Amino acid sequence: MEILWVRGSHNISWSRPYTWLALGVRGAGKSAFLERLAEYHLQHGNCILDLFAARSGENLAWLRSPWREEKRILLLSSENAIVEPPGGVSVKPAEKLSLKDFSNYDLIINSCVLYPNIDAEFHACNLIIDKLWQRRRWSRLVYVICREAANLMYSRMKIAENQSLAKAFLTYWLRESRHSGCSLGVDSQRFMALDIDVRSLADFLVFKAQGALGIPRDLHFLYSVLEPVWLQYMKPGEFAILSRRGDIGVGVFNCPEWHAKEGEDVAGKVGLKVTFEEAPEKGEYRGRFTTVGDMEHAEICRLYNEGLSMHKIASQTGRSTKTILDHINRHDEAVDKLGYCPLCRRAKSPVETVRLKP
């Protein structure tokens, strides 16, 4: 990557926890730019966490890069995923990610292909971010790639009460990430999807092709230095850059040869096989009560099969005797019709095929 500073100058240190925000239309080369930054971090001994990618699983393209032979790679997955990775690649559920993993591995990949649905992926992303915040002491930088900044807000809205809290989280993370030893590489297609509060926290704003939307009014001073037509139509290997202190530059970079192509079956190309066990359904909170989930249903059936009375099971589980009776009847009806109870099967209960009542 080569940068010509048109106004000012800036020495970039790969040991500093910078925040990079790449902005441009679809196909402008934002992801390729963030991956190129990641390669520089790998060359300097830092850890890479590829947190978010497109629904095609584009970040799995790392598995066909030259870095696969040189670096220690960990894939994060759903707890109910059965993953057959390429040789030399490790896998573990995102729920079991530890702080030691950021020292033990050089490249950690969290890809949507390894989750049964988008809710499971967003839940995992929140767990990973919360784990990163526990790095109160650090000696090794973690460069986090998050394609499409809005995904951070969407994932947090799964646990936040509203959009304002989710936006506040994004702002907080951008501001505080350096204190946990994280350098962030974030991109966004829509410039105006990120307001000035978010943009002002970036150490470097990287401009890819802006298309018809252009840049916000508060950045129009760039048009006095950079050619507007070039900003609109620049090639994927070109970029403009603005540092927090006001340095302005233009540059070029080589797109990684292993970068995913649009419409490509990346998981298939790298030899990754993923299947999912049917995960137990959890009880749902309904305001005044919580429904019985698969695990609780299986426990009710197991206790009844071991000889406990409905009254004792109700007392032990905090449910009414009618609820206990309803689930025992539901279990037996399923066994009579199907030969097994689907709820018990999802919970891997030993009584899934056992009729409870004589």
SULWOQUI-V445768 format. One record per residue. N is the residue number from 1. PSI is psi in whole degrees, 0 to 359 (999 if undefined). OMEGA is omega in whole degrees, 0 to 359 (* if undefined). Layout:
n:N psi:PSI omega:OMEGA
n:N psi:PSI omega:OMEGA
This chain:
n:1 psi:130 omega:180
n:2 psi:133 omega:179
n:3 psi:129 omega:172
n:4 psi:114 omega:180
n:5 psi:112 omega:182
n:6 psi:323 omega:177
n:7 psi:119 omega:183
n:8 psi:192 omega:179
n:9 psi:159 omega:181
n:10 psi:124 omega:175
n:11 psi:117 omega:182
n:12 psi:125 omega:178
n:13 psi:128 omega:181
n:14 psi:5 omega:174
n:15 psi:3 omega:179
n:16 psi:142 omega:180
n:17 psi:70 omega:180
n:18 psi:160 omega:168
n:19 psi:120 omega:179
n:20 psi:128 omega:179
n:21 psi:109 omega:181
n:22 psi:130 omega:186
n:23 psi:132 omega:179
n:24 psi:169 omega:182
n:25 psi:168 omega:178
n:26 psi:135 omega:180
n:27 psi:7 omega:182
n:28 psi:347 omega:180
n:29 psi:24 omega:182
n:30 psi:313 omega:181
n:31 psi:319 omega:179
n:32 psi:321 omega:179
n:33 psi:315 omega:180
n:34 psi:324 omega:177
n:35 psi:324 omega:178
n:36 psi:320 omega:174
n:37 psi:320 omega:180
n:38 psi:322 omega:180
n:39 psi:323 omega:176
n:40 psi:319 omega:178
n:41 psi:319 omega:178
n:42 psi:321 omega:179
n:43 psi:333 omega:181
n:44 psi:15 omega:173
n:45 psi:12 omega:180
n:46 psi:165 omega:177
n:47 psi:142 omega:178
n:48 psi:129 omega:172
n:49 psi:107 omega:177
n:50 psi:97 omega:194
n:51 psi:317 omega:184
n:52 psi:145 omega:174
n:53 psi:175 omega:180
n:54 psi:165 omega:184
n:55 psi:346 omega:177
n:56 psi:350 omega:183
n:57 psi:39 omega:186
n:58 psi:333 omega:182
n:59 psi:351 omega:174
n:60 psi:349 omega:177
n:61 psi:341 omega:174
n:62 psi:330 omega:185
n:63 psi:352 omega:174
n:64 psi:11 omega:179
n:65 psi:163 omega:176
n:66 psi:339 omega:183
n:67 psi:340 omega:179
n:68 psi:326 omega:180
n:69 psi:337 omega:187
n:70 psi:333 omega:190
n:71 psi:161 omega:177
n:72 psi:123 omega:188
n:73 psi:136 omega:178
n:74 psi:130 omega:173
n:75 psi:136 omega:175
n:76 psi:138 omega:186
n:77 psi:174 omega:171
n:78 psi:154 omega:182
n:79 psi:333 omega:181
n:80 psi:15 omega:179
n:81 psi:138 omega:172
n:82 psi:108 omega:190
n:83 psi:131 omega:172
n:84 psi:96 omega:185
n:85 psi:164 omega:172
n:86 psi:162 omega:182
n:87 psi:139 omega:177
n:88 psi:2 omega:182
n:89 psi:132 omega:181
n:90 psi:158 omega:179
n:91 psi:142 omega:172
n:92 psi:152 omega:177
n:93 psi:144 omega:180
n:94 psi:329 omega:180
n:95 psi:338 omega:183
n:96 psi:10 omega:176
n:97 psi:135 omega:179
n:98 psi:163 omega:178
n:99 psi:331 omega:179
n:100 psi:333 omega:181
n:101 psi:332 omega:179
n:102 psi:347 omega:173
n:103 psi:327 omega:184
n:104 psi:337 omega:182
n:105 psi:151 omega:179
n:106 psi:331 omega:184
n:107 psi:116 omega:180
n:108 psi:123 omega:187
n:109 psi:125 omega:176
n:110 psi:106 omega:187
n:111 psi:144 omega:181
n:112 psi:334 omega:180
n:113 psi:336 omega:184
n:114 psi:13 omega:179
n:115 psi:145 omega:183
n:116 psi:336 omega:180
n:117 psi:171 omega:185
n:118 psi:329 omega:178
n:119 psi:318 omega:179
n:120 psi:322 omega:179
n:121 psi:314 omega:180
n:122 psi:322 omega:177
n:123 psi:317 omega:180
n:124 psi:320 omega:180
n:125 psi:320 omega:177
n:126 psi:320 omega:177
n:127 psi:319 omega:181
n:128 psi:315 omega:180
n:129 psi:317 omega:178
n:130 psi:325 omega:177
n:131 psi:319 omega:179
n:132 psi:323 omega:181
n:133 psi:346 omega:178
n:134 psi:356 omega:179
n:135 psi:78 omega:181
n:136 psi:339 omega:173
n:137 psi:138 omega:181
n:138 psi:149 omega:176
n:139 psi:349 omega:180
n:140 psi:127 omega:181
n:141 psi:141 omega:173
n:142 psi:119 omega:177
n:143 psi:116 omega:185
n:144 psi:122 omega:177
n:145 psi:124 omega:178
n:146 psi:100 omega:179
n:147 psi:128 omega:182
n:148 psi:98 omega:185
n:149 psi:330 omega:181
n:150 psi:334 omega:179
n:151 psi:328 omega:177
n:152 psi:319 omega:178
n:153 psi:317 omega:180
n:154 psi:317 omega:182
n:155 psi:322 omega:182
n:156 psi:334 omega:178
n:157 psi:344 omega:176
n:158 psi:335 omega:181
n:159 psi:344 omega:178
n:160 psi:161 omega:183
n:161 psi:333 omega:182
n:162 psi:177 omega:184
n:163 psi:327 omega:180
n:164 psi:319 omega:178
n:165 psi:323 omega:179
n:166 psi:319 omega:178
n:167 psi:321 omega:179
n:168 psi:323 omega:177
n:169 psi:314 omega:180
n:170 psi:315 omega:179
n:171 psi:317 omega:180
n:172 psi:317 omega:183
n:173 psi:318 omega:178
n:174 psi:324 omega:182
n:175 psi:322 omega:188
n:176 psi:354 omega:186
n:177 psi:326 omega:182
n:178 psi:332 omega:182
n:179 psi:345 omega:175
n:180 psi:16 omega:176
n:181 psi:33 omega:182
n:182 psi:129 omega:168
n:183 psi:130 omega:186
n:184 psi:136 omega:172
n:185 psi:106 omega:187
n:186 psi:144 omega:174
n:187 psi:164 omega:179
n:188 psi:138 omega:177
n:189 psi:319 omega:184
n:190 psi:115 omega:180
n:191 psi:317 omega:185
n:192 psi:354 omega:174
n:193 psi:342 omega:178
n:194 psi:116 omega:184
n:195 psi:178 omega:187
n:196 psi:333 omega:178
n:197 psi:324 omega:179
n:198 psi:314 omega:183
n:199 psi:325 omega:183
n:200 psi:346 omega:181
n:201 psi:349 omega:181
n:202 psi:138 omega:174
n:203 psi:326 omega:179
n:204 psi:125 omega:169
n:205 psi:124 omega:181
n:206 psi:123 omega:183
n:207 psi:119 omega:169
n:208 psi:189 omega:182
n:209 psi:124 omega:185
n:210 psi:344 omega:179
n:211 psi:212 omega:186
n:212 psi:341 omega:186
n:213 psi:331 omega:181
n:214 psi:196 omega:181
n:215 psi:157 omega:182
n:216 psi:159 omega:183
n:217 psi:326 omega:182
n:218 psi:352 omega:178
n:219 psi:13 omega:182
n:220 psi:344 omega:178
n:221 psi:339 omega:178
n:222 psi:333 omega:181
n:223 psi:341 omega:177
n:224 psi:346 omega:181
n:225 psi:322 omega:184
n:226 psi:144 omega:181
n:227 psi:120 omega:182
n:228 psi:319 omega:181
n:229 psi:322 omega:178
n:230 psi:319 omega:177
n:231 psi:328 omega:182
n:232 psi:323 omega:190
n:233 psi:14 omega:186
n:234 psi:152 omega:182
n:235 psi:159 omega:182
n:236 psi:332 omega:181
n:237 psi:7 omega:181
n:238 psi:157 omega:177
n:239 psi:159 omega:169
n:240 psi:154 omega:184
n:241 psi:140 omega:178
n:242 psi:121 omega:180
n:243 psi:165 omega:182
n:244 psi:328 omega:182
n:245 psi:2 omega:173
n:246 psi:4 omega:176
n:247 psi:140 omega:181
n:248 psi:133 omega:180
n:249 psi:167 omega:172
n:250 psi:153 omega:183
n:251 psi:174 omega:176
n:252 psi:155 omega:176
n:253 psi:158 omega:177
n:254 psi:126 omega:176
n:255 psi:132 omega:178
n:256 psi:134 omega:183
n:257 psi:334 omega:183
n:258 psi:359 omega:182
n:259 psi:140 omega:182
n:260 psi:139 omega:176
n:261 psi:153 omega:181
n:262 psi:131 omega:179
n:263 psi:4 omega:183
n:264 psi:141 omega:174
n:265 psi:84 omega:187
n:266 psi:315 omega:182
n:267 psi:318 omega:179
n:268 psi:322 omega:182
n:269 psi:327 omega:182
n:270 psi:1 omega:177
n:271 psi:29 omega:179
n:272 psi:129 omega:179
n:273 psi:129 omega:183
n:274 psi:130 omega:170
n:275 psi:164 omega:183
n:276 psi:132 omega:169
n:277 psi:152 omega:178
n:278 psi:114 omega:186
n:279 psi:144 omega:176
n:280 psi:140 omega:177
n:281 psi:137 omega:181
n:282 psi:157 omega:175
n:283 psi:146 omega:182
n:284 psi:136 omega:179
n:285 psi:124 omega:183
n:286 psi:25 omega:179
n:287 psi:293 omega:182
n:288 psi:346 omega:180
n:289 psi:168 omega:176
n:290 psi:131 omega:180
n:291 psi:163 omega:180
n:292 psi:121 omega:178
n:293 psi:176 omega:183
n:294 psi:317 omega:183
n:295 psi:320 omega:179
n:296 psi:321 omega:176
n:297 psi:314 omega:181
n:298 psi:322 omega:179
n:299 psi:320 omega:177
n:300 psi:313 omega:181
n:301 psi:320 omega:180
n:302 psi:314 omega:181
n:303 psi:320 omega:179
n:304 psi:322 omega:179
n:305 psi:334 omega:179
n:306 psi:358 omega:173
n:307 psi:1 omega:178
n:308 psi:145 omega:179
n:309 psi:163 omega:179
n:310 psi:324 omega:180
n:311 psi:318 omega:180
n:312 psi:322 omega:178
n:313 psi:319 omega:179
n:314 psi:318 omega:179
n:315 psi:321 omega:184
n:316 psi:325 omega:183
n:317 psi:349 omega:181
n:318 psi:22 omega:179
n:319 psi:167 omega:176
n:320 psi:159 omega:178
n:321 psi:330 omega:178
n:322 psi:319 omega:178
n:323 psi:319 omega:179
n:324 psi:315 omega:180
n:325 psi:317 omega:181
n:326 psi:320 omega:183
n:327 psi:329 omega:174
n:328 psi:317 omega:177
n:329 psi:319 omega:179
n:330 psi:319 omega:179
n:331 psi:311 omega:183
n:332 psi:323 omega:178
n:333 psi:319 omega:179
n:334 psi:319 omega:179
n:335 psi:320 omega:180
n:336 psi:320 omega:185
n:337 psi:319 omega:188
n:338 psi:341 omega:185
n:339 psi:357 omega:178
n:340 psi:164 omega:176
n:341 psi:117 omega:181
n:342 psi:323 omega:181
n:343 psi:315 omega:179
n:344 psi:325 omega:179
n:345 psi:318 omega:178
n:346 psi:328 omega:180
n:347 psi:1 omega:180
n:348 psi:45 omega:181
n:349 psi:142 omega:178
n:350 psi:349 omega:182
n:351 psi:20 omega:185
n:352 psi:332 omega:180
n:353 psi:6 omega:185
n:354 psi:129 omega:173
n:355 psi:129 omega:188
n:356 psi:322 omega:181
n:357 psi:145 omega:179
n:358 psi:999 omega:*
